[in-house]
C-alpha cells in the first residue's frame, strides 16, 4: 500500500550527511570540511569525502542479507550458539552455527564457534559475494596476504595485534561465517483453481496456495576452507564457494557501492541501514511514497536496542552519515515522524556524484550486466567475440587455462599459484593495464626467469 507523503509532526534538522553533499555541489572541499568541523561532524565528513571524491565501485550482497541483517553485537549466553532466524515479507533467512574441528592443546576437537555478528562479518560477506559475482566463479581469491585483504576492505590498521586487533576480529568473523549452515527461502502465494470435491464445492473454485518459489537449504558458504591461517601459520588466500550458495548469490545480487561499505566500516547499524535502503528504494515506483512502521524497520536491521524509542534514535543517528554516502537517497527517506516514509532512489552505483579536483561535480554510473555474457562484446551477427586476455584475481587453473599452461611449461617446476602471486606483486597497479599479447609475452618471460625449486 502506498500513500502520499504527509507533513511530519516532528521537525528535525536536515541530516548532516545530506547537507554536506549539497554543499559540495557549490563549495570547495575545504569549505565543507570547515562546516562539518564547526558542527562536530568530522567523522561524517570523512565518510562523505571518501565516497564522493572517488568513482563508484560496484559491490554485491545477497538480497536476503540486505533485507535481514546479522546481529550487531555478539548475542549473550546460549543465544550466541542458537540459529539466527529472520523473516521479511516472503523471505526467510536461517543461519545455523555448526561444529568445526579446531586444534586445542594439540588435539582436534569439535567446537561450535557461534553466530557471525558486527561490522567485520558484514564486510567479509560483501567482499566474498562481490568477488564471486565479478569473477563469475565459485573460487574466491582473498589476496596475497591477510593484511592486503584487510586493506581492500578499507581496514588500514592491519598490524594491530591482540585479541581485539583488526586481524583477530576479522579472522574470528570469517571462521564463524564459514562454519554456519545457511537456509534462504522465498514463499509466494498464488491463486489456482481447485478440483471439485463433492457436494457444495463449486467446480473450478479458486483458492490461494503458498508455494516455495525459491529455496536453498542447509548450504555452506564454502566447500574448501581451512580458516584464515593454517597450522603452519600461513594465510589461506583462496576458498571455493559451495555450488548452491554461489547459485543463489548470482541470481539474487543487489548492487552496492564498495566505497560506501569502506566508509561505514566502523558501524554495523550504518551498514545495515545502507544495504536495506539500497535494496528497498530502487523497487519503489517513482512518484510514490511508501510508509513502514518503526517496528517493521526494527525487524529488518540487526540492532539489539531494548526499546523502540532507543532504536529510533540509533537509526536517526546512523542516517546522519548514510544520507551522505548514499547521495541518491538523501531526499528519499523521512525518519522524522512516528512512521518511516520511503520513496524511489537510484541504485548506489547509478548517477553517483563525484567531486573532481577542478571543483566540478561529475555524475558516474557503474551498472554491471549480471547476465552470463557480461562484458563480452558481440560481432556483426551477434556472435560473441572473445574478450582481450587479462590476468585473473583467482587461480590460473580455473580462471585462465592459457596462462596456467604457460606457467606449467616455463615455470621450471615451481608451483603455479606461487608464480602468479609473485607476478601480481611485481606488476602491482600496472597489472590491470597489461592485457592480450602483451600480457602473454611478459608472463612468459617472467616464468622463464623463475629459478627451479630447491
Secondary structure as the mmCIF struct_conf table of DSSP 4:
data_model
#
loop_
_struct_conf.conf_type_id
_struct_conf.id
_struct_conf.beg_label_comp_id
_struct_conf.beg_label_asym_id
_struct_conf.beg_label_seq_id
_struct_conf.end_label_comp_id
_struct_conf.end_label_asym_id
_struct_conf.end_label_seq_id
STRN STRN1 UNK A 3 UNK A 3
HELX_LH_PP_P HELX_LH_PP_P1 UNK A 4 UNK A 8
BEND BEND1 UNK A 9 UNK A 10
HELX_LH_PP_P HELX_LH_PP_P2 UNK A 13 UNK A 15
HELX_RH_AL_P HELX_RH_AL_P1 UNK A 16 UNK A 24
TURN_TY1_P TURN_TY1_P1 UNK A 25 UNK A 26
BEND BEND2 UNK A 27 UNK A 27
HELX_RH_AL_P HELX_RH_AL_P2 UNK A 29 UNK A 38
TURN_TY1_P TURN_TY1_P2 UNK A 39 UNK A 40
HELX_RH_AL_P HELX_RH_AL_P3 UNK A 42 UNK A 52
TURN_TY1_P TURN_TY1_P3 UNK A 53 UNK A 53
BEND BEND3 UNK A 54 UNK A 54
STRN STRN2 UNK A 58 UNK A 62
HELX_RH_AL_P HELX_RH_AL_P4 UNK A 63 UNK A 67
BEND BEND4 UNK A 68 UNK A 68
HELX_LH_PP_P HELX_LH_PP_P3 UNK A 69 UNK A 70
STRN STRN3 UNK A 71 UNK A 71
BEND BEND5 UNK A 72 UNK A 73
HELX_LH_PP_P HELX_LH_PP_P4 UNK A 74 UNK A 76
HELX_RH_3T_P HELX_RH_3T_P1 UNK A 77 UNK A 81
BEND BEND6 UNK A 82 UNK A 82
HELX_LH_PP_P HELX_LH_PP_P5 UNK A 83 UNK A 83
STRN STRN4 UNK A 84 UNK A 88
TURN_TY1_P TURN_TY1_P4 UNK A 89 UNK A 90
STRN STRN5 UNK A 91 UNK A 97
STRN STRN6 UNK A 99 UNK A 104
TURN_TY1_P TURN_TY1_P5 UNK A 105 UNK A 106
STRN STRN7 UNK A 107 UNK A 112
STRN STRN8 UNK A 117 UNK A 117
HELX_RH_AL_P HELX_RH_AL_P5 UNK A 118 UNK A 135
TURN_TY1_P TURN_TY1_P6 UNK A 136 UNK A 136
BEND BEND7 UNK A 137 UNK A 138
STRN STRN9 UNK A 139 UNK A 141
BEND BEND8 UNK A 144 UNK A 145
HELX_RH_AL_P HELX_RH_AL_P6 UNK A 146 UNK A 152
TURN_TY1_P TURN_TY1_P7 UNK A 153 UNK A 154
TURN_TY1_P TURN_TY1_P8 UNK A 158 UNK A 159
BEND BEND9 UNK A 162 UNK A 162
TURN_TY1_P TURN_TY1_P9 UNK A 163 UNK A 164
BEND BEND10 UNK A 165 UNK A 165
HELX_RH_AL_P HELX_RH_AL_P7 UNK A 166 UNK A 179
STRN STRN10 UNK A 180 UNK A 193
BEND BEND11 UNK A 198 UNK A 198
TURN_TY1_P TURN_TY1_P10 UNK A 199 UNK A 200
TURN_TY1_P TURN_TY1_P11 UNK A 203 UNK A 204
STRN STRN11 UNK A 206 UNK A 219
BEND BEND12 UNK A 221 UNK A 221
STRN STRN12 UNK A 222 UNK A 224
BEND BEND13 UNK A 228 UNK A 228
STRN STRN13 UNK A 229 UNK A 229
TURN_TY1_P TURN_TY1_P12 UNK A 231 UNK A 232
STRN STRN14 UNK A 235 UNK A 235
STRN STRN15 UNK A 238 UNK A 241
HELX_RH_AL_P HELX_RH_AL_P8 UNK A 243 UNK A 251
BEND BEND14 UNK A 252 UNK A 252
STRN STRN16 UNK A 253 UNK A 257
HELX_RH_AL_P HELX_RH_AL_P9 UNK A 258 UNK A 263
TURN_TY1_P TURN_TY1_P13 UNK A 264 UNK A 266
HELX_RH_AL_P HELX_RH_AL_P10 UNK A 268 UNK A 280
HELX_RH_3T_P HELX_RH_3T_P2 UNK A 281 UNK A 283
BEND BEND15 UNK A 284 UNK A 284
HELX_LH_PP_P HELX_LH_PP_P6 UNK A 285 UNK A 285
TURN_TY1_P TURN_TY1_P14 UNK A 286 UNK A 287
STRN STRN17 UNK A 289 UNK A 293
HELX_RH_AL_P HELX_RH_AL_P11 UNK A 294 UNK A 300
BEND BEND16 UNK A 301 UNK A 301
BEND BEND17 UNK A 306 UNK A 307
HELX_RH_AL_P HELX_RH_AL_P12 UNK A 308 UNK A 325
BEND BEND18 UNK A 326 UNK A 326
HELX_RH_3T_P HELX_RH_3T_P3 UNK A 327 UNK A 329
TURN_TY1_P TURN_TY1_P15 UNK A 330 UNK A 331
BEND BEND19 UNK A 332 UNK A 332
STRN STRN18 UNK A 333 UNK A 334
BEND BEND20 UNK A 336 UNK A 338
STRN STRN19 UNK A 339 UNK A 343
TURN_TY1_P TURN_TY1_P16 UNK A 348 UNK A 349
BEND BEND21 UNK A 350 UNK A 351
STRN STRN20 UNK A 352 UNK A 355
TURN_TY1_P TURN_TY1_P17 UNK A 357 UNK A 358
BEND BEND22 UNK A 359 UNK A 359
STRN STRN21 UNK A 361 UNK A 364
BEND BEND23 UNK A 371 UNK A 371
TURN_TY1_P TURN_TY1_P18 UNK A 372 UNK A 375
STRN STRN22 UNK A 378 UNK A 378
TURN_TY1_P TURN_TY1_P19 UNK A 380 UNK A 381
BEND BEND24 UNK A 382 UNK A 382
HELX_LH_PP_P HELX_LH_PP_P7 UNK A 383 UNK A 383
STRN STRN23 UNK A 384 UNK A 384
HELX_LH_PP_P HELX_LH_PP_P8 UNK A 385 UNK A 389
BEND BEND25 UNK A 393 UNK A 394
HELX_RH_AL_P HELX_RH_AL_P13 UNK A 396 UNK A 399
HELX_RH_AL_P HELX_RH_AL_P14 UNK A 401 UNK A 410
BEND BEND26 UNK A 411 UNK A 411
TURN_TY1_P TURN_TY1_P20 UNK A 412 UNK A 413
HELX_RH_AL_P HELX_RH_AL_P15 UNK A 416 UNK A 427
HELX_RH_3T_P HELX_RH_3T_P4 UNK A 428 UNK A 433
HELX_RH_AL_P HELX_RH_AL_P16 UNK A 436 UNK A 448
TURN_TY1_P TURN_TY1_P21 UNK A 449 UNK A 449
BEND BEND27 UNK A 450 UNK A 450
HELX_LH_PP_P HELX_LH_PP_P9 UNK A 451 UNK A 453
#
